[in-house]
């Protein structure tokens, strides 16, 4: 009887050990499954999955100008593309040789020893020019007009009026101009030309009765060197600042009195500098 009880006790102990081992194996299997399928959030954050199809975001440095910064259309495009330009100027003239000799001795003629400018009060120095081959070079022609007023040496010949008349030159000046258009409203330019003048002496009252008159050159030439600055005001309209030097051939001849008596040589020195302003338009 005692042996039977001991055998039963041993059997029950073996069954308990086997059962405990089975439970432990089941718990290990469950924990392994949780480790492989339900990883903690911290682990997933440390090793995020690779993104292979993310959208491409354009770099700020490559934003097109029309998107990044509003662009103002070029306001001087029409100005730079135009082939014709017309304009006119008002100029002030300063004669270069205004005194000469003494009365009847190296004077301009007779008692005339001084000349002075007779300023033109109108902006009538018109010009037109054409651009050559879409280049900065322009070919143009301008109108010119200058008047010199004669004066006696009043310290010797106080004749009241002090003048015998005016010498006038007028004509055309073909020229070449280089104008440097740029991104600003300012266009500097320089030009050189050849003047072709008609010259005429206009006597005052002393010549009305043909007692005294002048026979002199009626055609003279001159060289023009000039330059200036166009200041664009609106679209193709510009203001023009201008200066030039004119080297004009001397006007030579003779003067007569008392119905044909030769009085002596006649000479007029009409070289001058001029400066002024005007307006022009390109088209």
Secondary structure, DSSP 8 states (H G I E B T S, - for coil): -HHHHHHHHHHHHHHHHHHHHHHHHHHHHHHHHHHHHS--HHHHHHT----SS------GGG--HHHHS-----TTHHHHH--EEEEEEEEEEEES--B-SBTTBSSSBTTEEEEEE----S----EEEEESTTSSEEEEEEEEEEEEEEEE-TTT---SS---EEEEEEEEEEEEEEEE--SSSEEEEEEEEEEEEEEEEEE-GGGTTSSEEEEE-SEEEEEEEEEEEEEEEETTEEEEEEEEEEEE--EEEEEEETTTEEEEEEEE---EEEEEEEEEEE-
